[in-house]
Amino acid sequence: MDRDRPCQGTLPGRLRLAREQAGLSQGQVARMLGLHRPSVSEIEAGRRKVSADELVALARIYRVSAGWLAGEEDAADDETAARVKLAARGLASLKPEDLDKVIKLLTTLRDADAGGRGD
């Protein structure tokens, strides 16, 4: 494992994942917390401990639970959930008519998949 890219199941990994899902830079998060950007980098690399107050603030900023960040809430589909959130962020920026096209495509893909499995 790369020293600067901790496992997503760890606190530093979940903090990085949550920040990326929130669409925030380390600098933006640092400003929100009243820290310097390198402090956020150190936290995400696992080289700096996070105080309880910081954990609560980060959970609020990222709109996730502190329990999930700390690994107390197991989410077996973390990677899938992250991909869905990133896709949802992209979908939110589409024009209504383009969003309708994507929804029709998803319906077609789901129906084709269900037909292939014999559902």
Steps between C-alpha positions, in 0.01 A plus 500: 500500500623850412585690821309806379189307394361320804243224473144628465396295802724703731424840650750681274369314195139575583581865563660527157213313333238717672684819402522389139131403498417843640691656211728696731872567483729457797542878503126559521464254787796657679338844479171362633684349797735793559804285415780519246466281189799281592316406821215350296754319282670358810164386640408323175842335485459370856793700632293734718237401753150646481342644813143409589391857421672485160335165425155643574574808288627289211191277516280811484698648208493172306140419595585155632483361851798517731441129562550423132819708490631317806417160350231419755233476231595232254409569142584198287421692184714808573653502153164460328345767720784737416456441127124556526553828687749619240256408223216678679709815524554485123133434434398801708677729254317368192223682316158346572471351151845341526414361844188341345721332238730360770202366696367327186846351438519371857155345467604330176820366657317374809232329290764340274691376806184358658412327173843342479470352849156357447337728762 
